[in-house]
């Protein structure tokens, strides 16, 4: 049987969840609906531009679609030759699903649940608007990036501005929507756990409260309800483990709503610090470039390790003695072209590129903790963001070329040297993480800057001490 402490927790949790439900219903869901509306409007604007530019076709079945529940459109891979056909079908479905979500879905606390939140997340993240890049791992995102780039060709400045504004709004609203979904999901997780406690575990002893015993009782006590193993395991830890009291207290604190009405103030944000953090993230990739240079040197040695004749050996010896520049080594590398969607071949001077990597690594090292960083630290925000965008672009370009050269070494080395070639996939992943994180900081700067301006327009000036806020809910 449950102890008095657990029974008291069930009562307290019920009260706290009821208060949080009221807060969500009367405060957060209104904002949530509006952000979803902005999200759909922004996508619909792009969708219509794609249609007008003939980048996709009109789906003849779009108006006939009958939707009774949100379903995330197909995101599986498709061959390049079927891009227009697949995007026509999928984007029409996506627009319909968003329209249904915004105009017909019951966005109320009692109607929504963990399953429906998962469906909404799937829709919002179907295309990665926050990291909208041709390098995205999502094929749908890459495909939409491609047609978006095509939609900018030959249009006037007004249309370009509309495209840019729509993409910006999609990115910003995605972040806002996901924060609200996090709040909602926290509520539904704890409400589900409360129902399990009331109907099943409240009458169980510590020895009886096992995953299997709870699973056996669930269909009878909670018919039609899904069984979330992860949440059941949380209940067992919170109610029957030595650390249970601390865990339960943490949950209650995360759910409570703090009344901060008397303090209409906003914490001062150090905007320059956000940009400088982005600079340092880029700078910290210097060691990654150094590791890539080292591996590429070894790979190049393997490429040159074929048996040489006497004259070639003599020529190499003379060059070493005279410290002459090595002969150009030109490789034909191949990488995807985001604008054409087809592989693009390019000549690459290995030694020149290798020296560029080494030079770039030294510059980045200075950005992380050297003179270059100190110079940037005294610049204005407008100057710093220009440099940040420049460095992000440079790392993205280096990432593309390094990846192509990595593939070249692996596919063009002689069979006897294949085992000696060193891949740089871990380093490529680290490089990508650096420019993705730097980009996130750049977006964070822009979003917070805009929010700060809006607060000032409302006459709310920032203060040094932050206003009391609700504790962040646990995901």
C-alpha positions, -999 to +999 in steps of 0.1 A: +000+000+000+011+036-006+026+054+023+011+087+037+038+107+020+029+092-014-008+098-008-001+134+001+020+137-030-009+125-052-032+151-036-006+179-040+003+169-075-034+170-085-038+205-071-006+218-088-016+202-121-050+218-119-034+252-114-010+246-143-039+235-165-056+269-158-024+287-166-020+268-199-056+273-209-059+310-202-023+322-209-003+299-231-027+283-255-039+316-268-003+325-277+002+289-290-027+292-314-015+326-327+020+313-333+006+283-352-014+307-373+016+328-382+036+296-389+009+284-414+005+318-430+043+320-436+044+286-451+013+293-473+031+324-486+061+303-497+038+275-510+020+300-533+053+314-546+065+278-555+032+273-574+035+306-593+071+299-602+061+264-615+086+248-591+058+224-580+024+217-597-011+222-584-023+190-567-057+181-583-067+162-551-057+189-526-092+203-521-108+169-519-087+158-489-107+148-458-088+151-425-100+138-392-067+137-373-033+152-379-010+130-399+026+140-407+032+138-445+055+113-460+092+122-455+108+091-471+135+095-497+127+098-534+147+098-566+157+131-580+136+126-612+105+125-590+113+157-570+085+178-586+059+150-583+067+142-547+070+178-535+037+186-553+019+158-533+037+163-500+036+201-497-001+201-507-007+177-479+015+197-455-005+229-463-037+210-457-025+195-424-014+230-411-047+245-422-066+217-403-044+223-372-049+260-372-086+263-382-103+230-371-082+213-344-094+215-308-064+232-292-076+228-256-059+213-226-086+186-222-084+175-259-047+175-264-025+147-250+010+132-255+001+115-287-014+146-302+015+167-291+038+143-309+018+148-341+020+186-338+058+183-332+060+162-364+043+188-384+063+217-371+096+199-376+086+183-409+108+209-426+137+222-406+130+259-408+155+268-380+185+252-397+172+257-433+202+244-452+211+224-483+234+204-460+204+193-438+201+155-431+164+158-439+157+151-476+125+172-474+144+201-460+171+199-487+144+197-514+125+227-501+158+246-498+164+238-534+131+251-547+133+281-523+166+291-539+151+286-573+121+308-564+145+337-558+158+336-594+146+365-616+122+380-590+119+416-579+131+430-546+096+429-530+092+391-537+127+385-523+118+404-492+086+383-488+105+351-492+131+362-466+105+374-441+085+342-445+116+321-438+125+343-408+090+340-393+090+302-398+123+299-379+112+322-351+077+307-347+092+272-347+113+280-316+083+297-298+059+268-307+084+242-294+088+260-261+050+259-256+049+223-266+075+216-240+053+232-213+023+212-226+041+179-228+054+183-192+018+188-180+006+157-200+034+135-188+027+143-151-010+140-156-006+106-171+016+096-142-010+109-118-037+087-134-014+057-132-009+064-095-046+069-087-058+038-106-029+013-103+001+020-081-015+037-051-026+002-038+008-014-045+037-020-022+073-014-032+078-050-040+046-052-061+053-019-081+072-034-109+070-026-146+055-059-155+028-058-127+018-023-138+017-034-174-006-063-166-031-040-147-030-011-172-055-026-199-081-032-172-077-001-151-070+023-180-086+008-211-076+024-244-047+043-228-012+039-243+015+024-220+045+046-217+073+025-203+096+056-197+069+073-176+061+041-156+098+038-147+098+074-135+068+066-112+087+037-097+118+058-090+098+087-076+075+067-053+097+038-042+134+047-045+155+063-017+157+095-038+120+096-043+113+126-021+138+148-039+125+137-073+089+145-063+098+178-049+116+187-081+085+179-101+062+200-080+086+229-081+088+226-119+050+227-123+041+255-099+032+288-114+048+319-097+027+351-098+050+377-113+024+403-121+039+430-097+072+429-115+067+438-151+104+440-160+129+422-181+163+411-174+192+428-191+205+407-219+242+410-230+236+409-267+273+413-275+281+383-253+258+361-274+276+371-306+310+366-290+299+331-278+292+324-315+327+336-324+343+314-298+323+284-309+338+289-344+372+295-330+372+263-311+371+243-343+408+252-349+419+219-333+395+200-356+411+216-386+446+207-373+435+170-370+421+171-405+454+185-419+473+157-401+451+130-416+451+145-451+489+146-450+490+109-442+465+102-469+485+121-494+516+101-485+496+069-491+485+083-525+521+090-534+535+057-520+536+039-554+570+026-565+590+054-582+618+051-607+653+064-602+647+097-619+616+104-598+634+096-566+663+119-576+639+147-585+623+144-550+657+144-533+667+176-551+635+193-541+640+183-505+675+196-505+666+229-522+633+232-502+615+238-535+577+241-537+561+207-545+546+202-579+509+210-580+487+180-571+453+184-587+424+162-577+390+162-593+366+162-563+328+159-564+301+174-542+264+181-544+254+215-559+225+229-538+213+251-567+211+225-594+206+194-574+232+175-594+268+164-584+293+190-594+330+183-602+357+207-593+395+208-596+413+210-562+449+219-557+457+196-528+488+215-514+471+249-518+440+237-500+460+219-473+479+252-466+446+271-465+433+247-438+464+252-418+463+290-421+426+290-413+432+269-382+456+295-368+432+323-375+404+304-357+427+296-328+432+334-323+394+338-324+389+314-296+413+329-271+437+352-288+443+387-302+416+384-329+389+377-303+401+407-282+398+430-312+363+417-319+353+422-283+356+460-285+337+462-318+300+471-321+273+444-323+267+453-360+304+448-368+306+415-348+276+399-365+292+406-399+323+387-389+303+359-373+283+354-405+315+355-425+332+328-404+301+306-404+300+308-442+338+300-444+334+269-421+304+257-441+324+260-474+355+242-458+332+215-446+318+209-481+353+207-496+368+186-468+339+161-472+345+159-510+383+154-505+376+127-479+355+108-504+381+113-531+409+097-510+386+067-501+376+060-537+408+067-556+435+052-536+452+020-550+438-012-535+470-019-515+467+014-497+430+014-489+435+002-453+459+031-447+435+059-456+422+078-426+387+091-428+376+124-412+339+118-405+343+125-368+360+158-376+334+167-402+307+161-376+325+184-351+329+211-378+292+209-386+283+211-350+304+243-347+287+262-375+252+249-365+258+260-329+272+294-341+241+298-363+218+291-334+235+318-314+231+342-343+194+334-344+191+337-307+207+372-309+183+383-335+152+369-317+162+384-283+171+417-300+136+419-315+120+409-283+139+437-265+128+463-290+092+452-285+095+455-247+109+490-251+080+499-274+057+488-246+075+511-222+090+482-202+126+489-195+151+461-187+164+459-151+194+443-136+174+419-113+152+395-133+115+393-126+102+362-109+094+335-134+079+301-133+105+274-129+113+258-162+094+225-167+113+193-171+111+178-206 
